[in-house]
Amino acid sequence: MNIQVNGRRIQLNEHEITIGELLESYNVTKRISVVEHNKEIIKKEEYEQTKITNGDTLEIVHFVGGG
């Protein structure tokens, strides 16, 4: 499956994956991230149910603490 994440094309070996699983594979904490899936902001509660399909576009923003 081919998708675009933050402007970069990537190929996944999985044929079915959710946004939650993708974030986990990138070690991104769900509670401090925002995901846009095909130009629609997805609620955090929906990450585990929202499936990613071939050709989808995602923008992932995660916040990092610091000073």
N, C-alpha and C positions, 0 to 999 in steps of 0.2 A: 504494500500500500504506500502511495506517495502522498505526502501532505506538505504544507508550508507552515513553518513555525518561526515567528518573528522575522519574516522576510527570507528565510532560507528553506530551500526544498530539502526534505529528508525522506528517506525510505524506511518504513517499518516492516519488520518481518511478520508482525501480527496482522491478522485479517480483521480482527475486531478488538478495539481498545476504547476505553472511556477516557474522558479528560482527567479524572482522578488517577487512573493508572499511568497516563502520560506524565502528569506532574510528579508522581512517585518515581518514575524512571529517571527524571531529571533532578531528583532530590529537592524539589520545590515544596515548601510548606504551604498547604492549602489555605490556612487561615490568614496568611499574609501575601496572598496572590490574587490577581484579577485576571480572568481569561475572557478573551473575545473569540468567539467561534463563529466563523463565517459572518463577521461584522455585527454580531449580537453578543452583548455582555451576558455571561452565564452566571447565575447565582451559585454561590459556594455549595449550597445544599443540593444542587443538581449535577455537580462534577461527577459523581459516581454513576449517574444514570445516563449522562449525555455521551452518546457514542460518536466516535470520530470515523469518518468514512474516507475512501480514496478521493483525493482532490480537495479536501477541506483546507481551510486557512485558519490558523490560530495565531493570536498575539497573546503572549504571556508576560505579565508584569508582576514582579515580586519585589517586596520591600525589604531592605536590609537596614538593620540598626547600626548606629555608630555616632560618633560625635566629632 
